[in-house]
């Protein structure tokens, strides 16, 4: 029977990284209101979609007063403020699409956005930590954290697909929580030579990764590819490695020179970074550099958790040294399911980005094509056809990361073969 090392620091260690036993990296019970002083922000942020539609968001932003951010006290207040400022900024920049972007973010938005970002340790751009982790509330406060019982605090253009995209991604985060919680058990078990404890924790992690894939499948239910690609996607895009904004964006009153920040990306989720570090998945120079840079778009405490896992004892070395069949198989299942999740993610990206991009090119090439006849796809921006919203070469990056994950599986299989061979030798 699996044992459990009683580490008195375990729960405290998760808390010090702002990781919830119930919600993982998700911000528990985000605030839905700021103090009345900040009502001008909340009013505009709450109507970004409508204001973009009427092309009046920029006018509304210009009318906002320059508010003092020192009145924001708690972490939750700062997170809600960052979310509101992020949504307004994305709408302001991309209100008229890729052809009519702005070069300067006005002071009344740029200065408080910068100040709040500095206090949180986040960049002044919409991140995964904003749009997913802190952008939800329950319809029924006593009900479950279930997609049918959730709604967004703030939305972007794209209708129901925006809600679906952010909340399905939230469900993926929630599905990973059981696996996230036992990472300290793996590390503690390695340090104490407890094979049973590590095996048990790895079995939980492999189940959690499988549940993440099941949650990701909901994307096909709640998100329309045409709406995502043709309307919503540009509002997730940043101003780094983006041909539509090659010079970046000036934050007026903060710095005279333009600054570059990547848009939202699945690589900004801390989950797979944690599992990669734990399982010993190693990425090549190009992929690794992008993933490492994406950690700067995470809450600092979450980034620190990933780094501390990487500095911990080697699971791969422990598995190889112990040469226990059940342990090796548990490790192999984790890596296999991680490969499977990444392969499935590639298929999702193909359906929501690659295929619509091809359709859009085809429609634009037709002489008879017109925005009126073909809707969102014809009007879709062309700058990011081959890139993710985070700025990476999307399919080549995802395939490289998936293939590099397979390398860890090959290592696990080689270890398992050595165990089997050793067992046969002993038997003979």
C-alpha positions, 0 to 999 in steps of 0.5 A, a space after each residue: 500500500 502506498 505510504 504518505 510522507 507527513 511533511 508539515 510544510 506541505 500545505 504551507 509551501 503551496 500557500 506561499 506560492 499562492 497556489 490553492 488546494 481547491 483551485 490550483 493556480 486559479 485566483 479563488 473567488 475573484 472580486 467583482 467590484 472595485 471601490 467606487 473611486 474606480 467606477 470609471 474603469 469598471 464602467 468602460 471595461 464592462 462595455 468593451 465589446 459594445 464600445 468596440 462594435 460602435 468604434 467608440 471605445 477610444 473616445 470613452 477611454 479618452 474621457 476617463 480621469 487619471 486615477 491614483 492606484 495607491 487606493 488599491 489595497 489587496 491582491 484581489 483588488 489589484 488583480 481585478 484592476 489589472 484585468 479591467 485595464 487589460 481588457 480596455 487596453 486590448 480593445 483600445 489598441 485593436 478597435 479598428 483591426 490591424 490596419 488602424 492600430 495606435 502607437 500610443 496608449 494615453 496617459 490615463 490608461 497607461 500610467 495606472 496600468 503600468 503602476 498596477 502591473 509593477 505592483 503585481 509583477 505582471 506585464 501591462 498586457 492581457 495575460 493568461 493570469 488575467 483573462 482566465 485565472 482571474 476573470 470568472 464568477 459563479 452564477 450561483 455562489 453555492 454551486 459548482 465550479 462548472 462551466 454552466 455555472 460560470 460567467 466572465 467578469 469582462 469580455 471582448 468582441 466575439 460573443 459567446 465564443 469569448 466566454 467559451 474560450 476563457 471558461 474552457 481554459 479555466 476548466 483545464 486549469 481546474 482539471 489539473 488541480 489534483 496533479 498539481 497538489 501532489 507535486 510536493 509529494 513527489 519531491 518529498 518522496 524522492 528526498 526520503 526514498 519513498 518509492 510508494 509515495 512517488 508512484 502514488 503521486 505520479 498516478 494522480 498526476 497522469 490522471 490529472 493530465 488525462 482530465 486536462 485533455 477531457 476539459 480541453 475537448 469542450 473547446 469544440 462545444 463552446 467556441 466557434 472557429 470562425 468567431 475565434 479566428 475572425 473576431 476574437 483572436 486579434 484582441 488576444 494579440 500583443 505588440 511583440 513579434 507582431 507584424 501589425 505592430 512592429 514598433 511596439 506600443 508607447 505607454 504615455 507618461 511611463 516611457 517615451 520609447 515603445 515597449 513590446 509585450 507578447 499577447 496571451 498564450 497557452 504557454 503562459 499557463 504554469 501547469 505544463 511548465 510544472 509538469 515539464 520540470 517535474 518529469 524532466 522534459 527538456 526543450 531545444 534552445 528556440 522553444 525553451 527560450 520562448 517558454 522561459 520568456 512566457 514565465 515573465 507573464 505569470 504571477 511571480 509566485 507561480 513562476 517561483 514554484 516552477 523554478 523551485 521544482 526545477 531546482 529540486 531532486 531529479 525524478 528521472 534519476 530517481 526512477 532510473 536508480 530505483 528500477 521499480 517496475 510500478 514506478 517506471 510505469 507510473 512515470 511513463 504514463 505521465 509522459 505519455 499523457 503529456 504527449 497525448 495532451 500536446 498532440 490534442 492541443 495541436 489538433 485544436 489549434 489546427 481547427 481554430 487557427 490553421 483551417 480558418 486561416 486557409 479558408 480566409 486566404 481562399 475567400 480573399 483570393 476569390 474575386 467575388 468574395 466580400 466581407 458582407 457575403 463571407 462574414 468574419 473570416 474575410 475580415 480576419 487579420 492577416 498578420 498572425 496567420 502563421 503566428 500564435 497570439 504570443 508571437 511564436 510560429 504556432 504550429 512549428 512551436 507546438 510540434 517541436 514541444 510535443 516531440 521534445 516531450 516524446 524524448 522524455 518518454 523514450 528515456 522512460 521506455 529505455 529505463 523500463 527495458 533495462 529493468 525488464 532485462 535485469 529481471 530476466 537476468 536475475 530469473 535466469 
